[in-house]
Amino acid sequence: YIIKKLIFSMGKNPKCPKCGAENTVPISYGFPVLDMIESYHKGEIELGGCCVTNDSPCWYCKDCKNRWGKYSKYMDRKRQELLGRFEKHKEE
């Protein structure tokens, strides 16, 4: 869940491809601990359940309830961004 917090804070959420709304949140997977439940009730994340696959959606639109994106591609992209930030920080 700590990694999800880092990813969540890395930038603006995408618009929903179905309705165009900006009222979107990342979908968080895993057994919901207290922090996740609090974030869910604040509307910061959507709970995706305990099981995640490469094809699991990674974004949720709170306006039209659409779920989209492949979790594996999203995680790979964010992992690369984090590694880039780490390498840049290491050089400083």
Backbone torsions as a table, in degrees:
resi	resn	phi	psi	omega
1	TYR	NA	-29.3	176.9
2	ILE	-61.0	-42.5	178.2
3	ILE	-61.9	-40.5	179.2
4	LYS	-61.8	-39.4	177.2
5	LYS	-62.2	-42.9	178.4
6	LEU	-62.3	-45.3	-179.2
7	ILE	-64.6	-42.4	-178.8
8	PHE	-60.4	-34.2	-176.6
9	SER	-86.0	1.7	-173.3
10	MET	-83.7	-7.6	179.8
11	GLY	166.5	-174.0	-176.8
12	LYS	-75.2	140.4	176.1
13	ASN	-71.7	147.9	-179.1
14	PRO	-73.5	159.6	173.8
15	LYS	-72.8	152.7	177.1
16	CYS	-69.9	128.6	179.8
17	PRO	-72.5	-16.0	-178.5
18	LYS	-87.1	-48.3	-174.9
19	CYS	-116.0	-8.8	178.2
20	GLY	82.3	3.1	-178.8
21	ALA	-69.2	151.0	175.6
22	GLU	-97.6	3.3	-177.6
23	ASN	-85.8	64.8	-175.6
24	THR	-119.5	154.6	179.1
25	VAL	-140.5	155.5	175.6
26	PRO	-71.9	152.0	175.3
27	ILE	-94.4	127.0	-178.6
28	SER	-105.5	130.3	-178.1
29	TYR	-109.0	156.8	178.4
30	GLY	116.4	171.3	178.6
31	PHE	-66.1	124.1	-174.2
32	PRO	-71.2	113.3	174.2
33	VAL	-89.3	175.5	-174.1
34	LEU	-54.8	-44.6	-180.0
35	ASP	-59.6	-41.0	179.6
36	MET	-66.0	-42.1	-179.4
37	ILE	-64.0	-41.3	177.8
38	GLU	-63.7	-43.9	178.4
39	SER	-63.0	-37.6	177.2
40	TYR	-62.8	-46.5	-179.0
41	HIS	-68.7	-24.4	175.3
42	LYS	-81.6	-8.8	-179.1
43	GLY	82.0	18.4	-178.0
44	GLU	-87.4	-23.6	178.9
45	ILE	-142.0	164.8	169.6
46	GLU	-113.6	137.7	178.5
47	LEU	-82.3	129.9	-176.7
48	GLY	-104.2	-4.3	-178.3
49	GLY	101.9	178.4	-175.8
50	CYS	-81.4	-29.7	-175.2
51	CYS	-98.2	132.6	177.4
52	VAL	-130.0	138.2	176.1
53	THR	-121.3	174.4	178.0
54	ASN	-61.5	-28.4	-178.4
55	ASP	-94.6	2.1	179.2
56	SER	-63.1	141.2	179.1
57	PRO	-68.8	151.9	-178.0
58	CYS	-115.4	-9.5	179.5
59	TRP	-128.9	151.3	-179.1
60	TYR	-135.8	132.7	176.3
61	CYS	-95.7	121.6	-179.3
62	LYS	-76.3	-14.7	179.2
63	ASP	-84.0	-50.9	-175.6
64	CYS	-110.0	1.3	177.2
65	LYS	68.4	16.5	178.4
66	ASN	-71.3	141.7	174.0
67	ARG	-120.6	131.5	-176.9
68	TRP	-151.5	172.9	179.3
69	GLY	85.7	147.6	176.1
70	LYS	-94.9	124.3	-176.4
71	TYR	-57.2	-40.2	-177.8
72	SER	-63.8	-42.1	178.4
73	LYS	-67.4	-40.4	178.8
74	TYR	-62.0	-47.3	-179.1
75	MET	-65.5	-39.8	177.2
76	ASP	-61.2	-45.0	-179.9
77	ARG	-64.2	-45.4	-179.3
78	LYS	-68.4	-35.2	177.3
79	ARG	-62.7	-42.2	178.0
80	GLN	-64.1	-39.8	177.5
81	GLU	-63.6	-43.2	178.6
82	LEU	-64.1	-42.7	178.4
83	LEU	-62.9	-39.7	177.3
84	GLY	-62.3	-42.6	177.2
85	ARG	-64.5	-40.2	179.8
86	PHE	-63.4	-46.9	-179.8
87	GLU	-62.6	-41.8	178.1
88	LYS	-62.3	-43.0	179.7
89	HIS	-66.3	-37.1	179.0
90	LYS	-62.0	-35.7	-178.1
91	GLU	-73.2	-22.6	-176.0
92	GLU	-76.7	NA	NA
